[in-house]
Amino acid sequence: MAPGVRAVELGKGAAMIPGYKTVSLIDLVFQPQSNLPVSAMPNAMICHITEGELMVLQDGKEFQAKKNHVWTCAEGTKEGARNDASALAVMRIANLLTV
């Protein structure tokens, strides 16, 4: 994904949520001092920090996401994240997919 950032696919299944056909779960594992550049989100998603903390830049606004912080992104939201800490950080993403 980016230097020091890797994706781990956890699973995928059918969705019962109106407007979505599939859900997938992935972990983004951030090594210390790594970052994921800002990009447009391809789909709606729910994000959750399971380990460590990240600085998140979402549509031009920055916030600190500590362990257990949860937030959402709509399709097209511009978002990036960086791990300024000396410890690993993990962002779990529930992708809400229309296909």
C-alpha positions as CSV (number, residue, x, y, z in Angstrom):
1,M,0.0,0.0,0.0
2,A,2.8,2.4,1.0
3,P,6.3,1.9,2.5
4,G,5.7,0.5,6.0
5,V,2.0,-0.1,5.5
6,R,0.5,-3.5,4.7
7,A,-3.0,-4.8,4.2
8,V,-4.1,-8.1,5.8
9,E,-7.4,-9.4,4.4
10,L,-9.5,-10.9,7.2
11,G,-12.7,-12.0,5.4
12,K,-15.6,-11.2,3.1
13,G,-19.3,-12.0,3.1
14,A,-22.8,-11.1,1.9
15,A,-24.4,-7.9,3.4
16,M,-27.9,-7.6,4.7
17,I,-27.6,-3.8,4.8
18,P,-29.8,-2.1,2.2
19,G,-27.7,-0.7,-0.6
20,Y,-24.7,-3.0,0.0
21,K,-24.1,-6.4,-1.5
22,T,-20.9,-7.4,0.2
23,V,-18.8,-6.5,3.3
24,S,-15.1,-7.1,3.7
25,L,-12.8,-6.8,6.7
26,I,-9.1,-5.8,6.4
27,D,-6.4,-4.6,8.8
28,L,-4.0,-1.9,7.7
29,V,-0.8,-2.4,9.7
30,F,1.3,0.7,10.1
31,Q,5.0,0.4,11.1
32,P,6.3,3.2,13.3
33,Q,6.8,6.5,11.4
34,S,5.0,5.2,8.3
35,N,2.1,6.9,6.5
36,L,-0.6,6.3,3.9
37,P,-0.9,9.3,1.5
38,V,-4.3,11.0,1.1
39,S,-6.5,9.4,-1.5
40,A,-10.2,9.2,-2.3
41,M,-12.0,6.3,-0.6
42,P,-13.4,3.9,-3.2
43,N,-16.4,2.9,-1.0
44,A,-18.1,3.6,2.3
45,M,-16.3,2.1,5.3
46,I,-16.2,1.9,9.1
47,C,-12.7,2.3,10.6
48,H,-11.5,1.2,14.0
49,I,-8.0,1.5,15.7
50,T,-7.3,-1.9,17.3
51,E,-3.7,-1.1,18.3
52,G,-1.6,2.0,18.7
53,E,-2.8,5.4,17.4
54,L,-2.8,7.2,14.1
55,M,-3.1,10.8,13.0
56,V,-5.8,10.9,10.4
57,L,-6.4,13.6,7.8
58,Q,-9.9,13.4,6.5
59,D,-11.2,16.0,4.0
60,G,-8.6,18.5,5.2
61,K,-9.3,18.1,8.9
62,E,-6.8,16.2,11.1
63,F,-7.7,14.2,14.2
64,Q,-5.9,11.7,16.5
65,A,-7.4,8.2,16.4
66,K,-6.3,6.4,19.6
67,K,-7.0,2.7,20.4
68,N,-10.7,1.9,20.1
69,H,-11.5,5.1,18.2
70,V,-14.2,4.5,15.5
71,W,-15.1,6.7,12.5
72,T,-16.7,6.4,9.1
73,C,-15.9,7.4,5.5
74,A,-18.2,7.9,2.6
75,E,-17.3,7.0,-1.0
76,G,-15.1,9.8,-2.3
77,T,-13.9,11.0,1.1
78,K,-10.3,12.0,0.9
79,E,-8.3,10.5,3.7
80,G,-4.7,9.6,4.7
81,A,-3.1,8.4,7.9
82,R,0.3,8.4,9.6
83,N,1.8,6.7,12.5
84,D,4.0,9.2,14.4
85,A,4.6,6.8,17.3
86,S,7.5,4.4,17.9
87,A,5.0,1.4,18.1
88,L,2.9,-0.5,15.6
89,A,-0.6,0.8,14.8
90,V,-3.5,-1.2,13.3
91,M,-6.6,0.2,11.6
92,R,-9.4,-2.3,11.0
93,I,-11.6,-1.4,8.1
94,A,-15.1,-2.8,7.4
95,N,-15.7,-2.1,3.7
96,L,-19.3,-1.6,2.7
97,L,-19.4,-2.7,-1.0
98,T,-22.1,-2.4,-3.6
99,V,-20.7,-5.3,-5.6
